Amino acid sequence: MNSRSALRWASFAAAARLVVAEDDGGPADTENWTLVMWLFIILAVSIGLLLFWRVYKYVNGYLRTIACLNNDTQRFFAAPNMTAATLKRYVFDAPISRKRHNREFMLSRAVNMGTLPTRLQAFFLIGYFAVNVAFCVIDLPWSGNEAEVGQLFRNRTGTLSVMNMIPLFIMAGRSNPLIKILDIPFDTFNMYHRWFGRIVVLEGIAHSLGYVIPKVQMAGWSYFNKAMKEQMILTGVIAGFAFLVILFQSPSPVRHAFYEVFLHLHIALVIISVAALWYHLLGSPQMPLLYAVVAAWAIDRFARLVILIVRNVGRGGTKAEVDVLPGEAVKVTLHMARPWKFAPGQHAYLYMPSIGLWMSHPFSLAWSNEETDLSTEKLPMSSDDLLRLRKTSMSFVIRRRTGFTEKLYNKASASPNGKYIASAFVEGPYGSQSLRSYGTVMLFAAGIGITHQVPHVRDLVAGHANGTVATRKLVLVWIIQSPEHLEWIRPWMTQILSMERRREILKILLFVTRPRSTKEIHSPSSSVQMFPGKPNVDALVQAEQEGQVGAMAVSVCGTGSLSDDVRRAARVRYERGNIDFVENAFTW
């Protein structure tokens, strides 16, 4: 061995002693944990600020509801709070620039590049990314020995990467408690999940480079022939490779083009990476962070399993009655073992083993019915017996797309009379939404987005008749391509139109964008009107805002372009009246 090689190996031995010293809790390790603490503080303060805003809106809405139950004018609540209006217009509800937020960037009909975050979301993500970059490099002796700097850098970036996996896994969960606490939808957390994942992977790459570069400079690439036999190195390589594959398979075009393949592969890669990290970090100070990561995943999966068992096991299980509807859609009516109390804004995940094995997909709950089960031979002897005979069914309307929904539609179409019954499992409910505190409510829907808005219509009309809501004006704007799409909700809308005092508050505006002839466009009454073409969203919102009663909610569930148009129409009027914009995007 020549003197140069001997010097390299001596340097390597010195670096190895440094690893042991620092992993045993040296000053550098203490500083790493201090930075981890500051990241937790940043996240906690962000949650605290959002919670304050959430409590403010909840208390304001509750007091408004109580005050407006017997107040038909509600003038006090129609006036805007200028501070809140400014925050909503320029921070909370603002797109990054101009009006584009939820409209997808399409390179072609088949290539979807995703959507843009809002201004507040972008500010948080850029700020959090910048803080992570700063924390990776701050207080490192960059002018010192290269092996020492590499060791300090890889310890720092590795620690931060594992720490960021904790919020990453929490935000991926369907049972994420922050969804309900902060009233932030799952698709928003899913967006944060993707960006936190990129931070985790980039810090993991930096961690690997901090190890590879000094070793190659000291001992050459031949060093890794021996190093790969060590458990810590081998498991680190496996975890790093899994991270890289996740990074390259997660962009929007891949997710949307091959969603089910993406999801299965994503879960498998996550399991591989966490298992490899477990062995990579055994005995290290960072192990408690990985315990928290595994705990977050396990708690979410356990909660989902409990929900599935409670809702579907026993009492004959859950059955799905599937009916073909015009316009390439199906209605799925669920008869559950143990249903829940239906409320507007809920969605649930549907499992149908005969269609997609263990795959589940989220759909908005469009309707619920209560029926008396007359199949039993035992006569009811008490009020409790009568209650036990009441059976609740819940319904989805599902538009044919690709994958699961296409298989479901094709099977129903091939069945006799376009109808069949199959075993199913339902996981939910997730989400809920109340618009009862608003004197004026505008509901925009495009296509199948009507399934999210119909429950609000029934809830508010019934509440008005019972005197339990503040709503005095309710406008439903539904944009459809063909009049045959009206069949999706015709039985339910018939029930709504026959409800007590419906004419006092409800107005329905239907816009048909592709009518086959003008004969298809006819308005049944003054409160249910049909028009050809697309609506002028700005003019519709302006007309209702000018005659606004109390606080006004403008809700939308539909295409990205419609959501952006409605958002803009509401935002520009925040200083003219007390208006809240409610977006239901479901972009995951």
Residue pairs with C-beta under 8 A, 6 or more apart in sequence:
1 9
8 218
8 219
9 218
9 219
11 147
11 218
12 147
12 215
12 218
12 219
14 147
15 147
15 148
15 150
15 151
15 214
15 218
18 147
18 148
18 151
19 151
22 28
22 29
22 151
22 152
22 155
23 29
23 155
23 284
23 285
25 285
28 152
28 155
28 156
29 155
29 285
31 139
32 155
32 156
32 159
32 160
33 159
33 285
35 135
35 138
35 156
35 159
35 160
36 159
36 160
36 163
36 289
38 135
39 131
39 132
39 135
39 160
39 163
39 164
40 163
42 128
42 131
43 167
46 124
47 178
47 182
50 182
50 184
51 181
51 182
53 92
54 181
54 182
54 183
57 183
58 183
61 434
61 437
62 437
64 77
64 437
64 470
64 550
64 551
65 436
65 437
65 469
65 470
67 76
67 77
68 74
68 77
68 437
68 439
68 470
68 550
69 467
69 468
69 469
69 470
70 467
71 470
71 550
72 472
72 549
73 549
74 439
74 470
74 472
74 549
74 550
74 551
77 439
77 550
77 551
77 578
78 439
78 548
78 549
78 550
78 551
78 552
78 577
78 578
79 577
79 578
80 574
80 575
80 576
80 577
80 578
80 579
81 578
82 575
85 574
85 575
85 578
86 574
86 575
88 571
88 574
88 580
88 581
89 571
89 572
89 574
89 575
90 119
91 119
91 120
92 118
92 120
93 118
93 567
93 570
93 571
93 581
94 118
94 119
94 120
94 571
95 101
95 116
95 118
95 119
95 564
95 567
96 116
96 117
96 118
96 119
96 122
99 564
99 565
99 567
99 568
100 116
100 564
101 115
101 116
101 117
101 118
101 560
101 563
101 564
101 567
102 115
102 560
102 563
102 564
102 567
102 583
102 585
102 587
103 115
103 559
103 560
103 561
103 563
103 564
104 112
104 113
104 114
104 115
104 560
105 112
105 113
105 114
105 115
106 112
106 113
107 113
107 253
110 257
111 253
111 257
112 252
112 253
112 256
112 257
113 252
113 253
114 251
114 252
115 560
115 587
116 122
117 125
117 191
121 188
121 191
121 192
125 192
125 195
128 199
129 195
129 199
132 160
132 164
132 199
132 203
135 156
135 160
136 153
136 156
136 157
136 160
136 203
136 206
137 153
140 149
140 152
140 153
140 156
141 148
141 149
141 152
142 149
146 214
146 217
147 214
147 218
150 210
150 211
150 213
150 214
151 210
151 214
153 206
153 210
154 206
154 207
154 208
154 209
154 210
154 211
155 210
157 203
157 204
157 206
157 207
157 210
158 203
158 204
158 207
158 286
159 286
159 289
160 203
161 200
161 203
161 204
161 207
162 277
162 281
162 286
162 289
162 290
162 293
163 289
164 196
164 199
164 200
164 203
165 200
165 289
165 290
165 293
166 289
166 292
166 293
166 296
167 192
167 196
168 193
168 196
168 197
168 200
168 293
169 293
169 296
169 297
169 300
170 176
170 178
170 296
171 178
171 189
171 190
171 192
171 193
171 196
172 189
172 190
172 193
172 300
173 296
173 297
173 299
173 300
174 186
174 300
174 304
174 349
174 427
174 430
175 299
175 300
175 303
175 304
175 307
176 186
176 189
176 300
178 184
178 189
179 185
179 186
179 189
179 430
179 431
185 431
185 584
185 585
186 430
186 431
186 588
187 585
187 586
187 587
187 588
190 587
190 588
191 587
194 250
197 246
197 247
197 250
198 247
200 243
201 243
201 244
201 246
201 247
204 239
204 240
204 243
205 240
205 243
205 244
208 236
208 240
211 236
215 223
215 224
215 227
216 223
224 233
227 233
228 234
228 237
231 279
231 280
232 279
232 280
235 276
235 277
235 278
235 279
235 280
236 276
236 280
238 272
238 273
238 276
239 272
239 273
239 276
239 277
239 280
242 269
242 270
242 272
242 273
242 276
243 273
245 265
245 269
246 266
246 269
246 270
246 273
249 262
249 265
249 266
249 269
250 262
250 266
254 262
255 262
259 403
260 356
260 359
260 403
260 404
263 359
274 290
274 293
274 294
274 297
277 290
278 290
278 294
281 287
281 290
304 427
307 427
307 428
308 351
308 425
308 427
310 338
311 318
311 336
311 337
311 338
311 339
311 340
311 425
311 426
311 427
311 428
312 318
312 336
312 337
312 338
312 424
312 425
312 426
313 337
314 337
314 338
315 337
315 338
316 337
317 337
317 423
318 334
318 335
318 336
318 337
318 423
318 424
318 425
318 426
319 334
319 335
319 421
319 422
319 423
319 424
320 332
320 333
320 334
320 335
320 350
320 352
320 421
320 422
320 423
320 424
321 332
321 333
321 334
321 335
321 419
321 421
322 330
322 331
322 332
322 408
322 411
322 412
322 415
322 419
322 420
322 421
322 422
323 330
323 331
323 333
323 412
323 418
323 419
324 330
324 409
324 412
324 413
324 418
324 419
325 331
325 397
325 487
325 488
326 484
326 485
326 487
326 488
327 399
327 481
327 482
327 484
327 485
327 487
327 488
328 399
328 400
328 409
329 397
329 398
329 399
329 400
329 409
329 448
329 485
329 488
330 397
330 398
330 400
330 408
330 409
330 412
331 395
331 396
331 397
331 398
331 488
332 350
332 363
332 395
332 396
332 397
332 398
332 408
332 424
333 393
333 394
333 395
334 350
334 393
334 394
334 395
334 396
334 424
334 426
335 391
335 393
336 392
336 393
336 394
336 426
339 368
339 391
339 392
339 393
339 394
340 428
340 429
342 365
342 368
342 392
342 394
342 455
343 429
343 432
343 433
343 434
343 455
343 459
344 432
344 433
344 434
344 435
344 455
344 456
344 458
344 459
345 431
345 432
345 433
345 434
345 452
345 455
345 456
345 584
346 364
346 365
346 428
346 429
346 430
346 431
346 432
346 455
347 362
347 363
347 364
347 365
347 428
347 429
347 430
347 431
347 586
348 362
348 363
348 365
348 394
348 426
348 427
348 428
348 429
348 430
349 360
349 361
349 362
349 363
349 426
349 427
349 428
349 430
350 360
350 361
350 362
350 363
350 396
350 424
350 425
350 426
351 358
351 359
351 360
351 424
351 425
351 426
351 427
352 404
352 408
352 422
352 423
352 424
352 425
353 423
353 424
353 425
354 411
354 422
354 423
355 404
355 407
355 408
355 411
355 422
356 403
356 404
356 407
359 404
360 425
360 427
361 404
361 405
362 430
362 586
362 588
363 396
363 398
363 451
364 396
364 451
364 452
364 557
364 586
365 394
365 395
365 396
365 428
365 429
365 451
365 455
366 395
366 396
366 397
366 450
366 451
366 452
366 454
366 455
366 489
366 492
367 394
367 395
367 454
367 455
367 458
367 492
368 392
368 393
368 394
368 395
369 392
369 393
369 394
369 395
370 390
370 391
370 392
371 390
371 391
371 392
371 393
372 389
372 390
372 391
373 389
373 390
373 391
374 389
376 389
378 385
380 386
380 388
380 389
394 426
396 451
397 448
397 450
397 451
397 488
397 489
398 405
398 408
398 409
398 448
399 405
399 447
399 448
400 406
400 408
400 409
411 420
412 418
412 419
412 420
433 456
433 582
433 584
434 459
435 441
435 456
435 459
435 460
435 471
435 553
435 555
435 582
436 459
436 460
436 463
436 468
436 469
436 470
436 471
437 469
437 470
437 551
438 470
438 471
438 550
438 551
438 552
438 553
438 580
439 470
439 471
439 472
439 473
439 548
439 549
439 550
439 551
439 552
440 471
440 472
440 473
440 474
440 475
440 544
440 548
440 549
440 550
440 551
440 552
440 553
441 456
441 460
441 471
441 473
441 474
441 475
441 552
441 553
441 555
442 475
442 477
442 540
442 541
442 544
442 552
442 553
442 554
442 555
443 453
443 456
443 457
443 474
443 475
443 476
443 477
443 555
443 556
444 453
444 477
444 479
444 537
444 554
444 555
444 556
444 557
444 558
444 562
444 566
445 452
445 453
445 476
445 477
445 478
445 479
445 556
445 557
445 558
446 478
446 479
446 480
446 557
446 558
446 559
446 562
447 479
447 480
447 481
447 485
447 558
447 559
448 488
449 556
449 557
449 558
449 559
449 584
450 478
450 488
450 489
450 557
451 488
451 489
452 557
452 584
453 476
453 478
453 555
453 557
454 489
454 492
454 493
454 496
456 555
457 474
457 476
457 496
457 506
458 492
458 495
458 496
458 499
459 469
460 469
460 471
460 474
460 505
461 474
461 496
461 499
461 501
461 502
461 505
461 506
462 499
463 469
463 471
464 471
464 472
464 474
464 501
464 504
464 505
465 499
465 500
465 501
465 502
470 550
470 551
471 505
472 505
472 549
472 550
473 505
473 507
473 544
473 547
473 548
473 549
474 505
474 506
474 507
475 506
475 507
475 508
475 509
475 540
475 544
476 506
476 507
476 508
476 509
477 509
477 511
477 535
477 540
478 508
478 509
478 510
478 511
479 511
479 513
479 534
479 535
479 558
479 562
480 486
480 510
480 511
480 512
480 513
481 512
481 513
481 514
482 512
482 514
482 515
482 516
483 512
483 515
483 520
486 493
486 510
496 502
496 506
497 528
503 527
506 527
507 527
507 528
507 529
508 527
508 528
508 529
509 529
509 531
509 535
509 540
510 528
510 529
510 530
510 531
511 530
511 531
511 532
511 533
511 534
511 535
512 520
512 521
512 530
512 531
512 532
512 533
513 532
513 533
513 534
515 521
515 532
518 532
521 530
521 531
521 532
522 530
523 529
523 530
524 530
537 562
537 565
537 566
537 569
538 565
538 568
538 569
540 569
541 554
541 566
541 569
541 570
541 573
542 569
542 573
544 552
545 552
545 573
545 576
545 577
545 579
548 577
548 578
548 579
550 578
551 578
551 579
551 580
552 577
552 578
552 579
552 580
553 579
553 580
553 582
554 566
554 569
554 570
554 579
554 580
554 581
554 582
555 581
555 582
555 583
555 584
556 562
556 563
556 566
556 567
556 581
556 582
556 583
556 584
557 584
557 585
557 586
560 585
560 587
563 583
563 585
566 581
566 583
567 581
567 583
570 579
570 580
570 581
571 581
573 579
